[in-house]
Amino acid sequence: MQVHEGEGWRLVVDPLRQPFPVLIGGEHWASELAAAEALSLQEGVRRLLEQHRGLTDQLLEEEALTLELEVALAAEAGLAGAPGLWLELEGDRQHWSLRFVLTPAAGRRALEGGWPPAASAAFAAALLQGQALAALAAAAAETGQMTDTDQHC
């Protein structure tokens, strides 16, 4: 089990805990995620941060921006009416917050959460580090669950 946490955020990965091997949390909330949900969150955050880095040179010091991204869940990609994940990065060149909304399949839970600027960068770094979700990604690749995601900005 890997535990990563700081002020206002938490990420716990335990591949042995099924069907929800990942726990994410913010200042007064936490939720467990299935592997496909966690991997989609990781990919979405990675893509948002890449877009943000690509735009920061174009922003004036006082300018802010909002980036939005929709991704299909890794295990359910390509299915009509499949659940999805909406993500948002909002802020300026140096400080930004993250938000997400998990749209569920029929009979599943929905989830909405986010982190303020002070916690967003630390949570994103932990989520994207090589070790955090590597075992889950390897297992998903073996079962053929990883697919490309669709982007809508």
N, C-alpha and C positions, 0 to 999 in steps of 0.2 A: 504494500500500500504506500502511495506517495501522498503526502500532505503538504500543500503550499498555501500559506495564508499571510495576510497582512492586515493593516487597518482598513476595514470596510470591504474586504473580499476574502474568498476562500475557494480553493480547488482541491478536491480529494479524488484520487484515481485508485481504484481497487479492482483490477480485472477479474478477480474471483467473485466479486459481488454481482450477481446477475439477477434480474435483467437490467439493473441500473448501476453500472460500475463507476459512475462519475457523479460527484456532488459538487455543485457550484453554489456560491452564496454571495450575498451583499450585506449591507449593514443591518438589516432587520429581516432578512429572508434567506432561505436556502431551498434547493430542490435537487432531486436526483435526476440524472439524465441516462437514457439508453446510450449505448456506444454510438449508434448512428447519429443521434442528436448531438452528442459531444463532438464527434468528428466533423459534423457540419458546422457547428459553432466555431471550432478551431479554424476550419477552412475559410469561413466567412470573415472572421476577425483578421486573419492573415491578409485576405484580399482588401478589406477596408483599410488596413494600415499601409499596404502598398499604395493604394490610391491616395491616401493622405500624404504620404512621403512624396509622391509625385506632384502634388499640388502646393506644398508648403512654400516652395520658392516663388510661386506666383501670388501668394497672399501678402498684403500689407500687414504690418504689425497689428493693427486694430481690426482687421477683417476676420470674420468667422465663416465657417462653412458647415454644411450638413451633408453627409454621404449616407446613402441608403443602399441596401443590398438584400436581395431575396435569393435564397438557396433552397433547393429541394433536399430533403433529408437523404443521407447517403444510402441507406438501405431501401428507400422507397422511391428513389429517383426514376423517372420515366413512367410512373404509374399515373393514370388519369386521376385527378382529384387527390393526389398524394399530399400529405402534410408538408409544410414548409417552415422555414425559419426566416424571419425578417430581422435585419440588423441595422443599427444606425450608429454612426460616429458623428458627434457634434462638438464643435469647439473651434479653437484657433490654431495657430502654428505650433504651439507648445503644450496647450492644455485641452483635453477633449474628454468627453464622456462616451460610454458605450451603453446601448440599450438593445434589447432583443424581444421578439415575440415568437413563440412557438405555436404554430397553428396545427391543431391535432387532427389525426384521422378520426373517423367515427368511433366513438366509444373509448377514446383516449383523453388524457388530461391536456389542458392548455397551460401555457406558462408565459409569463412576462416578467422581465427583470432588467436590471441595469446597475451601473456603477458610476459614481460621481468622478469628476476628473482626478481627484487624489488617488482613487483606487483603480481606475480604468487601465492606466499604463502598466501597473504592477500585475493586475489580473491577466492582461493580454500577454505580457512577457512570460508568465508562468504557463499559460495555456499553449503558447507557441514554442516553448522550449522543447528540444528534441526528445527528452525522456518522458514527459508528462503523459502523452497519449500514444506513444509509440507501440506499446503492446496491443492496444485496441485497434490501431490502424493495421498492424500486421495481421491480426485475427480477421479483420474485415476484408483485407485483401485476399486472404486465403479462401474466404467463403464467397468472394466475388461481390461483396456489398459496396465497395467503393466505386463511385462513378463520378463523372464530371458534374459540376453543379451549374445551374443557370443563373446568370447575373442580370439584374435589372437596376440600373442606376438612373 
